[in-house]
Amino acid sequence: MAAAIVERLKIGFHLSSKADSWRENLTLHFEAAEEARILVMRNGIVGNNVRRKLVFRRVSGIALSDEYAPLVFINLA
């Protein structure tokens, strides 16, 4: 399954080697997923309350596999 994901998203070491930082590496991978028509959401707060952070122990990420609306949510907190 991992090999199929790498192939579909066109990600891997060649993509990581283009990045100057870990943040840029993540951005390149997020962009690759979005180019494959996968919605990538990144957030570290609850709702619109910037003082209430998501608790890492509760959720670090969610992926929904759907033919029409695949989604990845990543907790940045």
N, C-alpha and C positions, 0 to 999 in steps of 0.2 A: 504494500500500500504506500509506503514512504517513497519508493522509487517512482510510482505512478504520480504522486503529488509533485515530486521534484521535476518530473518530465512535463507535467501539465502546466506548472507555474514557471517553468524555465528558471529555476533557482538552483543554488548550490555554491560551491567554492568560487566559481568564476564570477558570480554576482557579489559575493562577500569581499573578494579581492579588490573590487572597485571602490570600496568604502574606506574613508579615512578615520571613521569612528564607529563605535557600536551603534550610536543613534542613527547615523547615516546608513549603516547596514540594515537596521530594522526598517528604515524608510524605503530602501530599495526593495526589500522583501514585501512590504505592504503594497508598494506600487505594482510589483509583479503579480500579486494576488488580485489587485483591482483590475489590472489589464486582462486577467483571466475571467473577469466579470464576477468576482467575489467581493462583496461589500465587507470592508474592514473598518470596524469601529474601535476607537481608542479613547478611553476615558479613565479618570481617576477620582471622579466626584460622584455623589449621589444626586440625581436630578439636576437642578440648576443651583444647588446650594454649594458654593465653592468652599465652604468651611467644613462640610461633612464628606470626608474621604471614604471611598470604598475600602473595606477591610480585606486585606490580601488573603487572610485565612478563610474567608467566606467564598471568594471567587477570584481566580486569577485569569480565567478566560473561558469562553464558550464558543463552540462551533456548531452551526446548524447546517446540515447537508440537505439541500433542497435543489431540485432541478431548475427552478425558476428564480429562486432568491437565496443563494448560498450566503452565509454570513459568518464572520469571525468577530468576536468581541474580545478585546484585551484590556485588562485592568492595568492602568499605568501607575496606580498608587504604590 
